[in-house]
Amino acid sequence: MVSSEYERRIAARFATFDQDGNGYIDRADFNVAAKALLTEFGTAARSDKGQALYLGAEAFWQGMAGIADRDGDQRITREEFVGGAVKRLRDNPEGFAEIARPFLHAALAVADPDGDGAATVEDTARVLGILGVPQEVARAAATALDTDGDGRIGETEIVTAFARYFTVPE
């Protein structure tokens, strides 16, 4: 895949993070995503799971800003997002996974009401939908993550797939 195709694909992923559609990614976008997940799963913001999700969102924002906010204005433009992905993440999905892990871990806990460390395929699709993935794509992706066919998806599968989606040229 040529670099320009990779850049085009990564630029399309920008909208997933720009939750409010204002043309840049900032801390508020991560808070919007956290609030939407809590609302979807009926979890109180002041609960342990709610607080963990907001802390994970902040950690994710800080990691993204460290990679992509080149001018230090606490906003990531589409160009900064693509540039950061190309320069620092393209060949380093593990690095992106570590930035995303606290948020994804907390999101999984919110979507995992019985606390066994895994969410159902349906609940995983709900999470993806809240994060901006079209519903039909979210369902297909969640089903594909269930590699052992048990109807449950754990943190390792979610973090790996999320990192691949944002970093690895396909």
N, C-alpha and C positions, 0 to 999 in steps of 0.2 A: 504494500500500500504506500503510495506516495505521501509525503509529508502534508501536502495541501489537502488531501482527502482526510487524513487524520485530523488536521486542524478544523476542517469542516464538521467532522463528526463531533469533536470536542466542543465546538462552538454551539452545536445543537443541544448539548448537555447543559449549557449555561442556564437555560430556562428552568431546569429542575431546581437549581439553587436560587434563582431570582424569584422567590415566592410571591412577592408583591408586584412583579412586572414593571418595576421602575427603571430598568436598564442597567442596574448594577447589583452586585451581591454585597450585603453588609450584615452586621450582627443581627439586625431586625429580621432578616430573612430566616435565620436559623431559629430565632424565637417564634416566628410565625409557624414554622414547620413543627416545632415542639408543641406549641399550643394546639395546633390542628390535630396532631396525634393524640394528645391527651383528651381532647374533645371527642374524637372518633371512638376511643376505647373507654370513655367514661371514667377517666382517672383524674383525681384532683391534683392541681398544680402543687399544692402544699404537701402532698403525700411523699413518701420516700421515693417512689417510682417517678413522680412528677419532678421532684427536685433533681434526681439523677439525670432525667432527660434534659432539663435545662442546663445542668452542668456539662453534660455531654455535648449539647448544642454549642455552648460557649467554647469548649475545647476544640470542637470541629471548626468553628469560626476562626479561632486563633491560629490553628494549623493552616487553614486555607489562606488567611491573610499573610501569614509568614511566607507562603509559597508564591502568592500571586499579587499581593498589593504592592506593586513596585514603587508607587509614589508616596506611600504611607498615609493616604487620606482616609483610611478606614472604609474604603469602598473598592470593590473589585469590578472593573469594567469587563466587558466581553473580551476585549483585546488582552487585558492582563490575565484573565482566566485561561485563554487559549495559550498565551505565551508561557504562563506558569506550568501548564500541563505539558507543553512540548519540551520545555527546558528541564523541568525537574521531576516529572511524573511518568513520562512516556515509557521509560524502561524501568520504572520503579513502582510497580503496583503495591509492593509491600509497604513502601513509605506512605502511600495514600491510605492503605488499609489501617495503618497505625494512627493516622490523623482522624479517620472516620470511626475507628473502633469504639471510643467511649459513647458516642451518639448512637451508633448502631446497637451496641450492647444494651443501652437504656431503652431504645425503641423496641427491641426484642422483649425486654422485661415488661413493657407496657402491653405488648400484644400477646403475652404469655400469662394468662390469668391463673393457671395452676402452678406456675413457678418451676416447671421442670426443665427450663433452659431451652425450650424449643417452642416455636409458634406453629399453628396449623398453616397449611397452604393458603387457605382462605384469608386468615388474618395477615399473613405475609403480603398477599395481594392488596389487602386494605392499606397496609403501611405504604407500599409502593404507590398506590393511588393517591394517598394523601401527600406524598412527596412529589407529585406531578407526573407520574407515569400514567399514560392512558390505560383505562381499566382493562381492555382486552390484552394489551401488552403486559400489564401487571399480572394478570392471571396466568398467562403463558410463562412468564419469567418465574413466578412462584412455583408453578408446577415443575418446571425444569430444575429448580433448585432441590426438589425432593428426589435426590438421586437414588435413595434406597426404597422409595415407594411407600414409606410408612405414614405419609400424610403430615409429617412434622419437619420443620426446618430449624436448624440450630445456628448459633452465632458464626461458626467457622464458614459454613456455606454462604451465609448472608454477607459477611465481611469480604470474603474472597470474590464473590460475584460483583459486589458493589465496586470494589477496587478495579476489577477487570473492565467493567463497564466504562469507567472514567479514565483508564490509563492505557490499556493494551490495544494496539491496532489490530483489527480483525479483518 
